[in-house]
């Protein structure tokens, strides 16, 4: 009887841990002494169906809780848990907790192409970074709304799960949103919300969001919205 009670106590944490996982959770899976990041696609009787980062659904695998651990946060970028069912997700932030990127030449490289160099003035303030998972067969509208009169802009790029600007690797997608102008920017105009759209066609995609102040904007409240439609 005593031995049975001891076994039950030892198993309890594992059972509780298994019950905490749900669809849409970011995890890492142990395979051949390595941990691979992914997302829980479905909770099944035999375990958890995992969709691995960078792989199509044909590589999905059912694993048990003993091989799963919580995903580690990525340095310098905050995760937005949008889940798998769509919806609108909002958060508020302030650029004062971000960083200035002194060299913006990476943004105009042909294998990145976020914005042309003549638009650097729109991104010379502080930058804050976020990322999210976009489920397959869905689209998302990302909007940043300045809240206190500061000029705050937006860019989005295909995320590899680890890299934040200044980007040193090619990316298949990078787009920016900022006020339109010819010649010289007019900083006397009131700031407006900036929006970008992204899609995931046949496989889940990871996207990173850069919220950036224009030249001289090193603090300022904003609201960031990610609207996912399936």
BAROVO-449099 format. One record per residue (C-alpha): x, y negated, z negated. Coordinates in steps of 0.5 Angstrom, whole numbers, padded with zeros to 4 digits, always signed. Layout:
! BAROVO-449099
XYZ...
! end
This chain:
! BAROVO-449099
+0000+0000+0000+0006-0005-0002+0009-0003+0005+0003-0005+0009+0002-0011+0005+0009-0013+0007+0008-0012+0014+0002-0016+0015+0005-0022+0012+0011-0021+0017+0006-0021+0022+0002-0026+0020+0006-0032+0023+0006-0029+0030-0001-0028+0030-0002-0035+0028+0003-0038+0033-0001-0034+0039-0007-0037+0037-0005-0044+0038-0003-0043+0045-0008-0045+0050-0009-0047+0058-0005-0053+0060+0000-0052+0054+0007-0053+0056+0012-0047+0054+0018-0044+0056+0019-0036+0057+0025-0032+0055+0027-0027+0061+0034-0024+0062+0037-0028+0056+0034-0035+0059+0029-0039+0058+0024-0042+0064+0020-0048+0063+0012-0047+0065+0005-0048+0064+0000-0043+0061-0005-0042+0067-0010-0038+0063-0011-0034+0056-0012-0027+0057-0013-0021+0053-0006-0018+0055-0002-0024+0054-0001-0031+0057-0001-0032+0065+0005-0037+0066+0006-0041+0072+0013-0043+0072+0016-0050+0074+0018-0050+0082+0015-0044+0084+0008-0042+0087+0002-0038+0084+0005-0032+0087+0011-0032+0082+0006-0032+0076+0007-0027+0070+0003-0025+0064+0007-0025+0058+0006-0024+0051+0007-0029+0045+0014-0026+0043+0017-0029+0049+0014-0036+0049+0016-0042+0045+0014-0049+0045+0017-0053+0051+0023-0058+0049+0022-0065+0050+0026-0068+0056+0030-0074+0053+0028-0081+0055+0021-0079+0058+0015-0078+0055+0010-0073+0057+0003-0074+0058-0002-0068+0057-0007-0068+0062-0009-0061+0062-0012-0057+0068-0019-0059+0068-0018-0066+0070-0020-0073+0067-0018-0080+0065-0012-0081+0061-0010-0087+0058-0005-0090+0053-0002-0096+0051+0006-0098+0051+0010-0104+0051+0017-0105+0055+0021-0107+0049+0022-0100+0047+0025-0099+0055+0031-0100+0058+0034-0104+0063+0037-0101+0069+0043-0105+0072+0044-0102+0078+0038-0101+0083+0042-0098+0089+0039-0091+0088+0032-0094+0089+0033-0096+0096+0037-0089+0098+0034-0086+0104+0034-0079+0101+0030-0083+0095+0027-0089+0098+0022-0092+0092+0023-0099+0095+0027-0103+0099+0033-0107+0096+0030-0114+0097+0024-0112+0092+0029-0111+0086+0027-0117+0083+0020-0113+0081+0024-0108+0077+0030-0112+0074+0026-0112+0067+0026-0106+0062+0023-0099+0065+0019-0094+0061+0018-0087+0063+0013-0082+0063+0011-0075+0066+0005-0071+0067+0003-0064+0071-0002-0065+0077-0006-0058+0078-0006-0055+0085-0012-0058+0089-0012-0064+0086-0010-0072+0086-0009-0077+0081-0009-0085+0081-0004-0088+0077-0005-0095+0074-0001-0100+0070-0005-0106+0067-0001-0112+0064-0004-0114+0058-0001-0120+0056+0001-0124+0062+0007-0121+0064+0009-0118+0071+0009-0111+0070+0010-0106+0076+0010-0099+0077+0013-0093+0081+0012-0085+0081+0017-0080+0084+0017-0072+0084+0020-0070+0078+0025-0064+0077+0024-0063+0070+0030-0067+0067+0032-0073+0071+0030-0080+0070+0033-0086+0073+0038-0088+0076+0036-0082+0080+0042-0078+0083+0039-0073+0087+0034-0073+0093+0027-0073+0092+0021-0071+0097+0017-0077+0094+0018-0084+0091+0013-0090+0092+0012-0096+0088+0007-0101+0087+0008-0109+0086+0005-0116+0088+0006-0117+0096+0010-0123+0098+0014-0125+0104+0020-0129+0103+0021-0131+0095+0016-0128+0090+0011-0133+0087+0012-0131+0079+0007-0137+0077+0001-0132+0080-0002-0128+0074+0000-0121+0074-0005-0116+0077-0006-0108+0075-0002-0104+0080-0004-0097+0082-0001-0091+0086-0004-0084+0089-0001-0077+0089-0003-0071+0091-0002-0063+0089-0004-0059+0095-0003-0051+0094+0002-0051+0088+0002-0055+0081+0007-0061+0082+0010-0065+0077+0011-0073+0077+0014-0078+0073+0012-0085+0072+0016-0091+0072+0013-0097+0068+0018-0103+0070+0018-0111+0068+0020-0116+0074+0026-0120+0073+0027-0123+0066+0021-0118+0063+0024-0114+0057+0017-0114+0053+0010-0114+0054+0004-0110+0053+0001-0105+0058-0005-0100+0059-0003-0094+0063-0008-0090+0066-0008-0083+0070-0014-0081+0073-0014-0073+0075-0019-0071+0080-0020-0063+0082
! end
